[in-house]
Structure formats: structure tokens, C-alpha cells
Amino acid sequence: MTLDSDSTKHSLHKVTMVKTTPKVTPEKLFSHNKCYMGISLTNPVFQGDALESLLHWMTDRFQQCLVVVGDVLYRYNEQIFSGLDPEKAQTRAQRLGDAFIEQTKEIFQSLPNDKVKLTRWQYHLQSPEFLKSKERLNLLFESDTEFQPAVQRDAFSFIRRQAKQNRDFAVPTEKAIELSSQYLLEEIAVFSALSEQGWHVELYPGPELKVLIDIAKGKYRNVPKGLTERINVELSVGEKVEP
């Protein structure tokens, strides 16, 4: 399944749809007129021409596009890698978000205002849908003997990838996995809340979390309703192509 970026405004990267979770036809996918994309602050694909290419792919195919800057979410990473306490970690994460918005403002200003809305992570933590989803996921994490290990598996995969890249950790591995698990539970709860608010389609330039693949397959009972109604679209950003 491949649908390529068709923007011809200037030389951009080729954006390809790799797959969807759960598997749906292009017709069903694009029957939705709304989508969202979360921004991972330290991922280089969310910079410069690559980011612009992703945003054009979105706006070429959907009528309403929500871009969520995952700045406050990054506070968990600051605790893991910098050893900051929660308050200082949140302050630094917010500053990273400020820097992202400043560095990319011209890209967002070039997009149609009626199609693209830019939000920050803290905004989504205040919605009733998030609070309800987070509470249910916390209970599931504590009580389900399969769900908790699945979240921890994805958390450990993240920690292992960072170790292979020779990143230094400021906390023991056990604490790093705990913080990474909390990161994932919060992230998943926001995804659920967005789905309940009508943002069913998520775009992301990378693979879906394994625990969310399991949820899409119906593996766990009592998950928040929004998680059973969402569609993840894995995108790939390739080389630049001439218009």
C-alpha cells in the first residue's frame, strides 16, 4: 500500500504510506476528513523540509489537521537522561517546545489556517476524555497481567535503543523503564482522548507501538473506548524529489 506525497510547491521529500493499524482500505481511511500528528521533539524528521513534507502530505489528504507538540511529555526523557526532578524536567521540556515553535513558525505560517491547528501537550492533559482514559489505563496497568508487561516491553525497547546509541542514563535501568512506562501510558491516554474527540486518524513517520497493535487486535479488555476506534498510519519520509 503506497500513497505518495503529491505536493508540487517546491522540492520536498517523498512521503509514503507504509501501512495502517488496523488494516483499512485507502477508501475507508480517506473517508475521514480529520487527522492528527504528534511531534517528537528530538526526532530529526520533524525539522526543516522533512517536517514540511509531512505537513503537506497531511493537508493534501485531510480537511482538518491537528499537530500536537509533545513537549511536556518529554519531561520523562529529561528525568531519564538528565536526572532532573519532575518540576525542572517539565520546565526544560516546555522550553524545548518553545524552541520548536519558534524554529518552525515559518513552515506553519505557510500552511492554510483553516486546515491546520497547532497545539501543545499540556492542553490535552486537561480534557475530561484524557483524565478518564488515563484513570482506566492506570487501573489496567495495575490489574491486567498481560497489559502491564506489554507496556513495559515497549518501554524496555526504547531504553535498549537509546543504550545502543550510547546515550548516558542518569537513573538506573529499572527506574528508566518505570519512567518510560509512565510516558507511554500518558501518551496512549492522549491518543484515546483525541479519538473520542473525533480525531480517529493518527499519522506518524515510524512504526506503531506494539501494545497499540495488540489493542487494535482486541487483545485487552476494558481499554478506553477511544483506543478501539483509532487508526494509525505509518508514514515513511524518503529522499527529495523534484516537483
Buried (B, 14 or more C-beta within 10 A) or exposed (E): EEBEBEBEEEEBBBBBBEBBBBEBEEEEBBEBEBBBBBBBBEBEBBBEBBBBBBBBBBBEBBEBBBBBBBBBBBBBBBBBBBEBEEEBBBEBBBEBBEEBBEEBEEBBEEBEEEBBEBEBBBEBBEBEBBEBBBEBBBEBBEEBEEBBEBBBBBBBEBBEEBEEEEEEBEBEEEEBBBBBBBBBBBBBBBBBBBBBBEBBBBBBBEEBBEBBBBBBEEEBEEBBEBBBEBBBBBBBBEEEBEE
